[in-house]
Amino acid sequence: MRKAASSKKKSPSRERYEMENPTISARIPVETRHKLILNLGKLGMTLADALKVLAGELEVKVTPIDEAWQAGYEEAMNRFMVTYPCNVCGKPIALTSTKAKEYASKYMTEHGWGHSKCHKRRQSR
């Protein structure tokens, strides 16, 4: 059912805009609409953006899950992995075994390793 024509006259620029950008509408079940809005929100897209993608006018730039996971994994490895150089070839060896971690902990304890704040506090006494 169409709305009755408004008694207020549209400006020429508004008429031109509506002619160049017509409305598209569709009826879908409420659940489907909720899922659509949720998924578009996750992608940071509007419904208009999604329609432009379907029309081939806009390229979606979404990082695939595998690539994002790999990037996060590499960042964590670089930040948290402890390595030491091989005394023969010099290539890094990761501390992964329980025994290697225990030796490293023992060495650091015996050689006075600690929090910088704790060392500063000890020096100021």
BELPE-V933747 format. One record per helix or strand. SS is the DSSP state (h for helix, s for strand). FROM is the first residue (numbers start at 1). LEN is the number of residues. If there is no record, write none. Layout:
BEGIN
SS/FROM/LEN
SS/FROM/LEN
END
This chain:
BEGIN
h/12/9
h/30/14
h/47/8
h/65/16
s/83/3
s/92/3
h/98/13
h/116/9
END
